[in-house]
Amino acid sequence: IPAKNSKLKLHSATFPEELVNKIIINFTKEGETILDPFMGTGTTGYSALKNGRNFIGIELNDIYYNFANEYLKNF
C-alpha cells in the first residue's frame, strides 16, 4: 500500500518519511553512511541527509532514479 502522500503515485512501495526518520535517528550516528539498494523515490536518502548522515542509493528504474535525483538535488 503506498504512503498516503506518496511523492510518486507510480511507486507501489513508498513509506512515510516519519518512519524512516525514526529508524535512521535510532540506529545510526551522525556522519555514518546509509546504503539503500532499492532507492525508489529517495525517501531514505532525504531523511539520511536531513539528519546528518551520508547516503548511497541504488536504483535500476530510470523513472524512480531521475525522480530521486531531482528530489535530493538540493542537498
N, C-alpha and C positions, 0 to 999 in steps of 0.2 A: 504494500500500500504506500503510495507516495506521500511525502510530508504534506501537511495542509497547505502551506505556502511554497510549494516546490518552485525553484528557480527555473526549471526547465521541465515542462509537463511531459516531454517525451521520455524522460528518465523514470523508470519504474521503481528504483531502489534508493530514492533520496531519504534523508533523515534530518531531523531538526538540529540546527546549529547548537541549541542549548545542550543537547545530549552529547555532541562532540566536545563542546567546551568542558563539560564535567569530566569526561574521560581524559582529555589532554591535561587539564589542570591537576587532576588527582593522581595520574600515573606517569607523568613526565616532569622534568625540571626545565626551567628557562634555559635556552641555549642548546637543548638537545634537538635531535633531528627526528622528525616523524616521517615514516615511509608509508605511502598509501598506494599499493599496487593496483588498485581499481579506483582511480581518482574521480571518475564521473564528472559532476559539475563543480567540484572543487571545495565543497563544504569543509572537509578536513583540513585542506591547505589554508583556507581562510582563517579557520579557528586557530591553527598552529601559529601562523604568522601574527595574528592578533594577540596571541598570548605569549609572544616572545620565543617561540620555537622555530627551528628551521624546518623546511618541508621539501620532500621529494615526492612527486606524483607521477604515476604511470597510467596512461590511458590509451587503449587501442582505437577507440571510436573517435574519428575526426570531429564529429559534431560536438561531443562532450569535451574533448580536448580543447577545441577552439573556444567553447563557452567558458571553460575553467580558466584558460589563459587570459581571456578578457576580464573575467571576474577577479583574478588575482593580480592583474597588471599594476595596480596602484601600490603594491607592497614592495 
